[in-house]
Amino acid sequence: AGNYVEMEREGGDGEHQAGAGAGGGDGGGAAPSGRSKLVSSLFWHGGSAYDAWFSCSSNQVAQVLLTLPYSFSQLGMASGIALQLFYGLMGSWTAYLISVLYVEYRTRKERDKVDFRGHVIQWFEVLDGLLGTHWRNAGLFFNCTFLLFGSVIQLIACASNIYYINDSMDKRTWTYIFGACCATTVFIPSFHNYRMWSFLGLLMTTYTAWYLTAAALVHGRLEGVTHSAPTKMVLYFTGATNILYTFGGHAVTVEIMHAMWKPQKFKLIYLMATLYVLTLTLPSASAMYWAFGDALLDHSNAFSLLPRTPFRDAAVVLMLIHQFITFGFACTPLYFVWEKAIGVHGDRTGVFRRAAARLPVVAPIWFLAVVFPFFGPINSTVGSLLVSFTVYIIPAAAHMAVFAAPAAREGAVERPPRGLGGWAGMYAANCFVVAWVLVVGFGFGGWASTVNFVRQVNTFGLFTKCYQCPPREKKSNRSLFLNFDRVVFCFVCVCVCVCVMFVINSS
């Protein structure tokens, strides 16, 4: 499947070159000392199969862990469990297809002596190299739009979570604050440098998932609790598309593979990650729905129904940190696209110049998080309209198109898995994925999630200050935060304009 010379970890200069190849050109300079090299390898310089597993597992389940009980209240217990298993398997399949196409593209290019040092391969480039510009444009549009709104969702989740331990400010103000915090991800070069963060992120979601499970069981059933789901088609397909979104987190698969020293080892990593994630999502969502039932229909964030304890506060804080990490996962591919658009991707530039070049990507994310602060319903909308194409339909259809010709199948780097029935079985599986997601995910799911999203807009309005906040008494002293949100937003816009002018002048 190709040697991937620049990605191999062979020690010494080979490892240093791997950092340059996977980090998008941030390598270079003198070789690090023994101690700094050890620290770097432990916390910063990752590219093994274990790093990829941690990245996939950590990125797959983030704030959606808190909305799955809400989805269970729309679907019912049986459908919720069945759809998690079904979409987990389907997501693992399409992630495998993406890895096959990446290896195929990489091998063809390296046979033509193409050197990828200082360049991070992305999904739209794989489509361009294998199928042409129309596929590239479709992949670029859906992938970037999904990652944009994926980052938006992380900011919304930060504001929603922090409000449950500090309600001195409304959620919109918290969105501004966490937007500034998450903007610091511009300093992280690539997925090659998420070793420590992905490991910690998975520990944080593991704690939160088992806290939700234990807290729900200790709390017991709410007095007079009912479990009436499913009751309406709109709610049913809205919940189904949220689960579709949950297991559609592999929009960054190509970037994670490119950060590996041996990308050909990725094939089963996403499946292993999904199996672990199911041990977190199934118990927590089931226990919460068992305890609170239909009350979850009006509480899209699971924290809102649990009593405040030190354990809940710890879970909130850990999820806030994890959402910062997931924001970086979603935003880093957008940083790469923007760098390529303005021509600084392969440059060996300084950290601050690269960060300044990336900063304009954060501005629209910040703005959209303020416009649509609908934690929960926005997940289903993004899942049906964007995830359905980005990580399900396009990979399956692209795989069929790439290997449609007999010559392409004969020269394929990766053969179909044993027991699937050869190429015919693989095509049958891909056709099923495309048909199912197009009809159920995009069709019914798009209708239901859009209706639900419009209902939220009509009920709460755009730019709502505190989505689903309990009523509070008005305080007389509000001078400190009078028009605070507008001042902050204007300040951010000015900073972004300054950064853009700086990059243009530097170029």
C-alpha positions as CSV (number, residue, x, y, z in Angstrom):
1,A,0.0,0.0,0.0
2,G,3.0,2.3,-0.4
3,N,5.8,3.0,2.0
4,Y,4.7,6.4,3.2
5,V,8.4,7.3,3.7
6,E,7.8,10.7,5.2
7,M,5.3,9.3,7.7
8,E,7.3,6.4,9.0
9,R,8.7,6.6,12.5
10,E,12.2,5.3,12.4
11,G,13.7,7.4,15.1
12,G,16.1,10.3,14.8
13,D,15.6,12.6,11.8
14,G,12.9,10.3,10.4
15,E,10.6,11.1,13.3
16,H,11.3,14.8,13.0
17,Q,10.5,14.6,9.3
18,A,7.2,12.8,10.2
19,G,6.3,15.8,12.3
20,A,6.9,18.1,9.4
21,G,4.8,16.0,7.0
22,A,1.9,15.5,9.3
23,G,1.9,18.9,10.8
24,G,1.5,20.9,7.6
25,G,5.0,22.3,7.5
26,D,5.7,23.2,11.1
27,G,8.9,21.1,11.4
28,G,12.3,22.2,10.6
29,G,15.2,23.7,12.6
30,A,17.6,22.0,14.9
31,A,17.0,18.5,16.2
32,P,15.5,18.5,19.7
33,S,17.4,17.5,22.7
34,G,16.9,14.1,24.4
35,R,14.7,15.5,27.2
36,S,12.6,17.7,25.0
37,K,12.2,14.9,22.6
38,L,10.9,12.6,25.3
39,V,8.4,15.3,26.5
40,S,7.4,15.9,22.9
41,S,6.8,12.2,22.2
42,L,4.7,11.8,25.4
43,F,2.5,14.8,25.1
44,W,2.7,16.3,21.7
45,H,4.2,14.3,18.9
46,G,1.7,11.5,18.2
47,G,1.1,9.4,15.1
48,S,0.6,5.8,16.2
49,A,-2.5,3.6,15.8
50,Y,-3.3,4.3,19.5
51,D,-3.2,8.0,18.9
52,A,-5.6,7.6,16.0
53,W,-8.0,5.5,18.2
54,F,-7.9,8.1,21.0
55,S,-8.6,10.8,18.4
56,C,-11.5,9.0,16.8
57,S,-13.1,8.0,20.1
58,S,-12.7,11.4,21.7
59,N,-14.0,13.2,18.6
60,Q,-16.9,10.9,18.1
61,V,-18.7,11.5,21.3
62,A,-18.7,15.0,22.8
63,Q,-21.6,17.3,23.7
64,V,-23.9,14.8,21.9
65,L,-23.5,12.6,25.0
66,L,-25.8,15.2,26.8
67,T,-28.4,15.2,24.0
68,L,-28.9,11.5,23.5
69,P,-31.3,11.2,26.5
70,Y,-33.3,13.9,24.7
71,S,-33.3,11.8,21.6
72,F,-34.4,8.7,23.6
73,S,-37.4,10.7,24.8
74,Q,-38.3,11.3,21.1
75,L,-37.6,7.7,19.9
76,G,-38.4,5.5,22.8
77,M,-36.0,3.0,24.5
78,A,-36.1,0.2,21.9
79,S,-35.7,2.5,18.9
80,G,-33.0,4.5,20.6
81,I,-30.9,1.4,21.4
82,A,-31.5,-0.2,18.0
83,L,-30.6,3.0,16.0
84,Q,-27.4,3.5,18.0
85,L,-26.2,0.1,17.1
86,F,-27.3,0.4,13.5
87,Y,-25.8,3.8,12.8
88,G,-22.7,2.9,14.7
89,L,-22.1,0.0,12.3
90,M,-23.0,2.1,9.3
91,G,-20.7,4.9,10.4
92,S,-17.8,2.4,10.9
93,W,-18.4,1.1,7.4
94,T,-18.2,4.5,5.7
95,A,-15.2,5.4,7.8
96,Y,-13.6,2.2,6.4
97,L,-14.5,3.3,2.8
98,I,-12.9,6.7,3.4
99,S,-9.7,5.0,4.6
100,V,-9.7,2.8,1.5
101,L,-10.0,5.8,-0.8
102,Y,-7.3,7.7,1.1
103,V,-4.9,4.8,0.7
104,E,-5.8,4.4,-3.0
105,Y,-5.2,8.1,-3.6
106,R,-2.0,8.2,-1.6
107,T,-0.6,5.2,-3.4
108,R,-1.4,6.5,-6.9
109,K,0.2,9.8,-6.1
110,E,3.4,8.3,-4.6
111,R,3.7,6.1,-7.7
112,D,3.9,9.4,-9.6
113,K,6.6,10.6,-7.2
114,V,4.4,13.2,-5.5
115,D,5.9,14.3,-2.1
116,F,3.5,15.2,0.6
117,R,6.0,16.7,3.0
118,G,4.6,20.0,4.4
119,H,1.1,19.2,3.0
120,V,-1.9,17.7,4.8
121,I,-4.1,15.6,2.5
122,Q,-7.8,16.3,3.0
123,W,-11.0,14.6,1.9
124,F,-11.8,16.9,-1.0
125,E,-8.3,16.4,-2.4
126,V,-8.8,12.6,-2.3
127,L,-12.1,13.1,-4.3
128,D,-10.4,15.5,-6.7
129,G,-7.5,13.1,-7.4
130,L,-9.7,10.0,-7.9
131,L,-12.9,11.4,-9.4
132,G,-12.4,15.0,-10.6
133,T,-13.5,18.5,-9.8
134,H,-17.3,18.0,-9.5
135,W,-16.8,15.4,-6.7
136,R,-14.1,17.7,-5.2
137,N,-16.5,20.7,-5.1
138,A,-19.3,18.6,-3.5
139,G,-17.0,17.1,-0.9
140,L,-15.5,20.5,-0.1
141,F,-18.9,22.2,0.3
142,F,-20.5,19.5,2.5
143,N,-17.4,18.8,4.5
144,C,-16.6,22.4,5.3
145,T,-20.2,23.3,6.1
146,F,-20.5,20.4,8.4
147,L,-17.3,21.2,10.2
148,L,-18.3,24.8,10.5
149,F,-21.6,24.0,12.2
150,G,-19.9,21.2,14.2
151,S,-17.7,23.9,15.7
152,V,-20.8,26.1,16.2
153,I,-22.4,23.3,18.2
154,Q,-19.4,23.0,20.5
155,L,-19.6,26.7,21.4
156,I,-23.3,26.4,22.0
157,A,-22.7,23.4,24.2
158,C,-20.1,25.3,26.2
159,A,-22.5,28.1,27.0
160,S,-25.3,25.6,27.8
161,N,-23.2,23.6,30.2
162,I,-21.5,26.4,32.1
163,Y,-24.8,28.0,32.8
164,Y,-25.7,25.1,35.2
165,I,-22.9,25.9,37.5
166,N,-22.7,29.7,37.0
167,D,-25.9,31.5,35.9
168,S,-24.6,35.0,36.7
169,M,-24.5,35.7,33.0
170,D,-26.8,34.5,30.2
171,K,-25.8,31.9,27.7
172,R,-25.1,34.3,24.9
173,T,-22.5,36.1,27.0
174,W,-20.9,32.8,27.9
175,T,-20.8,32.0,24.2
176,Y,-18.7,35.1,23.6
177,I,-16.3,34.1,26.4
178,F,-15.9,30.5,25.3
179,G,-15.5,31.6,21.6
180,A,-12.4,33.6,22.7
181,C,-11.1,30.6,24.6
182,C,-11.7,28.2,21.7
183,A,-10.0,30.6,19.3
184,T,-6.7,29.5,20.9
185,T,-6.9,26.3,18.9
186,V,-5.3,28.3,16.0
187,F,-1.9,27.6,17.7
188,I,-2.2,23.7,17.4
189,P,-0.5,22.8,14.1
190,S,-2.4,19.6,13.2
191,F,-3.9,16.3,14.4
192,H,-0.4,15.1,14.9
193,N,-0.2,17.3,18.0
194,Y,-3.4,16.1,19.7
195,R,-1.8,13.2,21.6
196,M,-2.4,14.5,25.1
197,W,-5.6,16.3,24.3
198,S,-7.4,13.3,22.7
199,F,-6.3,11.1,25.6
200,L,-7.6,13.5,28.2
201,G,-10.8,14.1,26.2
202,L,-11.7,10.5,26.2
203,L,-11.2,10.3,30.0
204,M,-13.5,13.2,30.4
205,T,-16.3,11.8,28.3
206,T,-15.9,8.5,30.1
207,Y,-16.4,10.1,33.5
208,T,-19.3,12.2,32.3
209,A,-21.1,9.2,30.7
210,W,-20.8,7.0,33.8
211,Y,-21.7,10.0,36.0
212,L,-25.0,10.4,34.1
213,T,-25.6,6.6,34.4
214,A,-24.9,6.5,38.1
215,A,-26.8,9.8,38.9
216,A,-29.9,8.6,37.0
217,L,-29.9,5.3,38.8
218,V,-29.3,6.9,42.3
219,H,-32.0,9.5,41.6
220,G,-34.5,6.8,40.6
221,R,-37.7,7.3,38.6
222,L,-39.2,10.7,38.7
223,E,-42.6,10.8,40.5
224,G,-45.3,10.2,37.9
225,V,-42.8,9.6,35.1
226,T,-44.2,8.5,31.8
227,H,-42.4,6.9,28.7
228,S,-44.8,7.7,25.9
229,A,-42.3,7.9,23.0
230,P,-42.7,7.5,20.1
231,T,-45.7,9.8,19.7
232,K,-45.1,12.0,16.6
233,M,-43.2,11.4,13.4
234,V,-41.5,14.8,13.6
235,L,-40.1,13.9,17.0
236,Y,-39.2,10.4,16.0
237,F,-37.1,11.3,12.9
238,T,-35.6,14.3,14.8
239,G,-34.2,11.9,17.4
240,A,-33.1,9.5,14.7
241,T,-31.1,12.2,12.9
242,N,-29.4,13.2,16.1
243,I,-28.1,9.6,16.4
244,L,-27.1,9.7,12.8
245,Y,-25.1,12.8,13.7
246,T,-23.6,11.1,16.7
247,F,-21.9,8.4,14.7
248,G,-21.1,10.7,11.8
249,G,-18.0,12.3,13.4
250,H,-15.6,10.9,10.8
251,A,-15.5,14.1,8.7
252,V,-11.9,14.4,9.9
253,T,-10.9,10.8,9.1
254,V,-8.5,11.7,6.3
255,E,-6.7,14.3,8.5
256,I,-6.4,11.8,11.3
257,M,-5.0,9.2,8.9
258,H,-2.5,11.6,7.4
259,A,-1.2,12.3,11.0
260,M,-0.4,8.7,11.4
261,W,3.1,7.3,10.8
262,K,1.5,4.3,9.0
263,P,-1.9,5.3,7.7
264,Q,-2.6,1.9,6.3
265,K,-3.2,0.6,9.8
266,F,-6.3,2.7,10.2
267,K,-8.8,0.3,8.6
268,L,-10.4,-1.1,11.8
269,I,-9.6,1.8,14.2
270,Y,-12.9,3.6,13.7
271,L,-14.8,0.4,14.4
272,M,-12.9,-0.1,17.6
273,A,-13.6,3.5,18.6
274,T,-17.3,3.0,17.9
275,L,-17.5,-0.1,20.0
276,Y,-16.0,1.8,23.0
277,V,-18.2,4.8,22.4
278,L,-21.3,2.5,22.6
279,T,-20.3,1.5,26.1
280,L,-20.7,5.2,27.0
281,T,-23.7,6.3,25.1
282,L,-26.0,3.3,25.6
283,P,-25.9,3.1,29.4
284,S,-26.1,6.9,30.0
285,A,-28.9,7.6,27.6
286,S,-30.9,4.5,28.7
287,A,-30.6,5.3,32.4
288,M,-31.5,8.9,32.0
289,Y,-34.6,8.1,29.9
290,W,-35.6,5.4,32.4
291,A,-35.4,7.9,35.3
292,F,-36.9,11.0,33.7
293,G,-38.9,9.8,30.7
294,D,-41.0,12.4,28.9
295,A,-39.5,15.2,31.1
296,L,-36.5,15.1,28.8
297,L,-38.6,16.4,25.9
298,D,-38.3,19.9,27.4
299,H,-34.7,19.5,28.5
300,S,-32.3,18.9,25.6
301,N,-29.3,19.0,28.0
302,A,-29.2,16.1,30.4
303,F,-27.4,18.2,33.1
304,S,-30.6,20.3,33.6
305,L,-32.5,17.5,35.2
306,L,-29.9,16.3,37.7
307,P,-29.4,17.9,41.1
308,R,-26.4,20.1,41.6
309,T,-23.6,18.1,43.4
310,P,-19.8,18.2,43.3
311,F,-19.9,15.3,40.9
312,R,-22.2,17.1,38.5
313,D,-20.0,20.2,38.6
314,A,-17.0,18.1,37.9
315,A,-18.7,16.6,34.9
316,V,-19.7,20.0,33.6
317,V,-16.1,21.3,33.9
318,L,-14.7,18.2,32.2
319,M,-17.2,18.5,29.4
320,L,-16.3,22.1,28.9
321,I,-12.6,21.2,28.5
322,H,-13.6,18.3,26.2
323,Q,-15.7,20.7,24.0
324,F,-12.6,22.9,23.7
325,I,-10.7,19.9,22.4
326,T,-13.6,18.9,20.0
327,F,-13.8,22.4,18.7
328,G,-10.1,22.0,17.7
329,F,-10.9,18.7,16.0
330,A,-13.7,20.2,14.0
331,C,-11.9,23.5,13.2
332,T,-8.4,22.2,12.3
333,P,-9.5,20.9,8.8
334,L,-11.1,24.3,8.2
335,Y,-7.8,25.9,9.2
336,F,-6.1,23.8,6.6
337,V,-8.6,24.7,3.9
338,W,-8.2,28.4,4.7
339,E,-4.4,28.1,4.7
340,K,-4.5,26.5,1.2
341,A,-6.9,29.2,0.0
342,I,-4.6,32.1,1.0
343,G,-1.4,30.3,0.1
344,V,0.3,29.8,3.4
345,H,-0.3,26.1,4.1
346,G,3.1,24.8,3.1
347,D,5.1,27.7,4.3
348,R,7.5,27.3,7.2
349,T,6.1,30.4,8.9
350,G,6.2,31.3,12.5
351,V,3.5,30.2,15.0
352,F,2.0,33.6,15.4
353,R,1.8,34.3,11.7
354,R,0.0,31.0,11.1
355,A,-2.3,31.7,14.0
356,A,-3.1,35.1,12.6
357,A,-3.9,33.6,9.3
358,R,-6.2,31.1,10.8
359,L,-8.1,33.5,13.1
360,P,-10.7,34.6,10.5
361,V,-12.1,31.1,10.4
362,V,-13.3,31.5,14.0
363,A,-15.3,34.7,13.4
364,P,-18.3,33.1,11.4
365,I,-18.4,30.2,13.9
366,W,-18.7,32.7,16.8
367,F,-21.4,34.6,15.0
368,L,-23.5,31.6,14.1
369,A,-23.3,30.3,17.6
370,V,-24.9,33.5,18.8
371,V,-27.6,33.4,16.0
372,F,-28.7,29.8,16.5
373,P,-28.2,28.8,20.2
374,F,-30.6,25.9,20.0
375,F,-28.7,23.2,21.8
376,G,-30.1,19.8,20.8
377,P,-32.3,20.7,17.8
378,I,-29.4,22.1,15.8
379,N,-27.7,18.7,16.1
380,S,-30.5,17.0,14.3
381,T,-30.6,19.6,11.6
382,V,-26.9,19.4,10.9
383,G,-27.1,15.6,11.0
384,S,-29.9,15.3,8.4
385,L,-28.8,18.1,5.9
386,L,-25.0,17.8,6.2
387,V,-23.8,14.7,7.9
388,S,-26.0,12.5,5.7
389,F,-24.0,13.6,2.6
390,T,-20.6,14.3,4.1
391,V,-19.9,11.0,5.9
392,Y,-22.5,8.5,4.5
393,I,-23.7,9.2,1.0
394,I,-20.6,10.7,-0.7
395,P,-18.1,8.1,0.6
396,A,-20.3,5.2,-0.4
397,A,-21.1,6.7,-3.8
398,A,-17.4,7.7,-4.4
399,H,-16.2,4.2,-3.6
400,M,-18.6,2.8,-6.2
401,A,-17.5,5.4,-8.8
402,V,-13.8,4.9,-8.2
403,F,-13.9,1.1,-8.6
404,A,-16.6,1.0,-11.3
405,A,-14.2,0.0,-14.1
406,P,-12.8,-3.6,-14.1
407,A,-9.3,-2.2,-14.4
408,A,-9.7,-0.2,-11.3
409,R,-10.9,-3.2,-9.3
410,E,-8.0,-5.3,-10.6
411,G,-5.4,-2.7,-9.5
412,A,-7.1,-1.8,-6.2
413,V,-4.7,-1.4,-3.3
414,E,-7.4,-2.6,-0.8
415,R,-9.5,-5.7,-1.7
416,P,-13.0,-6.1,-0.3
417,P,-13.2,-7.7,3.2
418,R,-13.4,-11.4,3.3
419,G,-16.9,-12.8,3.9
420,L,-18.6,-9.8,2.3
421,G,-19.1,-11.5,-1.1
422,G,-16.4,-9.7,-3.1
423,W,-17.0,-6.6,-5.1
424,A,-20.7,-7.5,-5.6
425,G,-21.2,-7.6,-1.8
426,M,-19.4,-4.4,-1.3
427,Y,-21.5,-2.6,-4.0
428,A,-24.6,-4.0,-2.4
429,A,-23.6,-2.6,1.0
430,N,-22.8,0.8,-0.5
431,C,-26.1,1.0,-2.4
432,F,-28.0,0.2,0.8
433,V,-26.1,3.0,2.7
434,V,-26.8,5.5,0.0
435,A,-30.5,4.6,-0.3
436,W,-31.2,4.4,3.4
437,V,-29.5,7.7,4.3
438,L,-30.9,9.5,1.3
439,V,-34.5,8.5,2.1
440,V,-34.5,8.1,5.9
441,G,-31.7,10.4,7.0
442,F,-31.9,13.2,4.5
443,G,-35.6,12.9,3.4
444,F,-37.6,12.1,6.6
445,G,-34.9,13.3,8.9
446,G,-34.4,16.6,7.0
447,W,-38.2,17.3,7.1
448,A,-38.5,16.5,10.8
449,S,-35.4,18.3,12.0
450,T,-36.2,21.4,9.9
451,V,-39.8,21.6,11.2
452,N,-38.4,21.3,14.8
453,F,-35.7,23.8,14.1
454,V,-38.2,26.4,12.7
455,R,-40.4,25.8,15.7
456,Q,-37.4,26.7,18.0
457,V,-36.8,29.9,16.0
458,N,-40.5,30.8,16.2
459,T,-40.6,30.1,19.9
460,F,-37.4,31.7,21.1
461,G,-36.3,33.8,18.2
462,L,-32.8,34.3,16.7
463,F,-30.1,35.8,18.9
464,T,-32.0,34.6,22.0
465,K,-30.0,35.5,25.1
466,C,-30.7,32.4,27.1
467,Y,-32.2,29.3,25.3
468,Q,-34.3,27.1,27.6
469,C,-33.3,29.0,30.7
470,P,-35.6,28.8,33.7
471,P,-37.3,32.1,34.5
472,R,-35.4,34.3,36.9
473,E,-36.1,37.5,38.9
474,K,-34.9,40.6,37.2
475,K,-31.9,42.2,38.9
476,S,-31.7,45.9,39.3
477,N,-27.9,46.2,38.9
478,R,-27.1,45.3,35.3
479,S,-24.7,48.1,34.4
480,L,-21.7,45.8,34.3
481,F,-23.0,43.7,31.4
482,L,-25.1,46.4,29.7
483,N,-24.6,45.9,26.0
484,F,-21.6,43.7,26.8
485,D,-22.4,41.2,24.0
486,R,-22.5,43.9,21.4
487,V,-19.2,45.5,22.6
488,V,-17.5,42.1,22.6
489,F,-18.8,41.2,19.1
490,C,-17.6,44.5,17.7
491,F,-14.2,44.1,19.3
492,V,-13.9,40.6,17.7
493,C,-14.8,41.9,14.3
494,V,-12.1,44.6,14.6
495,C,-9.5,42.0,15.7
496,V,-10.4,39.7,12.7
497,C,-10.1,42.6,10.3
498,V,-6.7,43.5,11.7
499,C,-5.5,39.9,11.4
500,V,-6.7,39.7,7.8
501,M,-4.9,42.9,6.9
502,F,-1.7,41.6,8.7
503,V,-1.8,38.4,6.7
504,I,-2.4,40.2,3.4
505,N,0.5,42.6,4.0
506,S,2.8,39.8,5.1
507,S,2.0,37.8,2.0
